[in-house]
Amino acid sequence: MAVTRLGDRTPEEFETVDHPGVSVLARPSATPWVRYVLESGLTLHEAAGNDRASLIIDGRKPVFLIPAKLPTGHPGEGKGRWAVRRRFARGGRLLPILLGDRYLAIGTPRPLHEAAISEEAQRRGIPTPVVVAAAVYSAGIFYRGDLVTEFVSNATDLMEALFDTRRKGLGGAVERLDSLRASGGLIRTLARAGLQHGDLHAGNILLQWEGVSPNAFILDLGLSRFLPEGTQADPGPMFRRLRRSLRKWEGRTGLRLSHKEWAALDEAAGA
């Protein structure tokens, strides 16, 4: 089956900002900040870390939260935050030791691909945080990358919702069921829109609580691909990846999903 590769072209909503050794896709509203940072000799992640108003989200991929750096007079000035992800840290055991956060400069760099795939996801009605800027830093035959997205407030990922031993989930059995139903429904949405997510696990589903039930967002689209528009993807591989992820976290934390919770996920995902 043919696959639509989107990272080979610049989405219309972005501008290209070039600096010696650096190439950035940025929304016009973020371009002044991006230029200022690069001219200061910093990466976007370094600038976010130096921001006195920044907050830190810990994890395998540390993220800085900074006030949105919008131009004076912009309608959104003084509102919202941006999440600045460090340079695409690798998973696994061996590659992080050998390459750290470097990637071979072959094909479309992951930050640029993720910006393009995210933009197409938005167009196809898939809930995912809006990409503000994607940066690639040349390093010989390698590159490093940063990604800046709009921050989704009042949210937690599915892993934390179910397996945070301090919280025992989001306050009770009903919230746990709602989290799993929303996650299963998200898989259906991805499949219907033709998205094949290459790394669907409990940490890549974000749940925003603004009502009785959560809204689910998909994260980390760097390994994702779209099928031609109008073609549905097979939800099976994504569903099985998520189930394996949940089983892994059961083993790590000793917190088990009940039969009723597994059934809620299966039903919502159409499994």
Secondary structure, DSSP 8 states (H G I E B T S, - for coil): ---B--TTS--TT-EEEEETTEEEEE-TTTHHHHHHHHHTT--HHHHHHH-TT-EEE-SSS-EEEEE----TT-TTTT--EEEEE-S----SSHHHHHHTT-EE--SS-HHHHHHHHHHHHHHTT-----EEEEEEEEETTEEEEEEEEE--SSEEEHHHHHH-TTTTTTSSHHHHHHHHHHHHHHHHHHHHTTEE-S---GGGEEEE-SSSS-EEEE---TT-EE--TT----HHHHHHHHHHHHHHHHHHH-----HHHHHHHHHHHT-
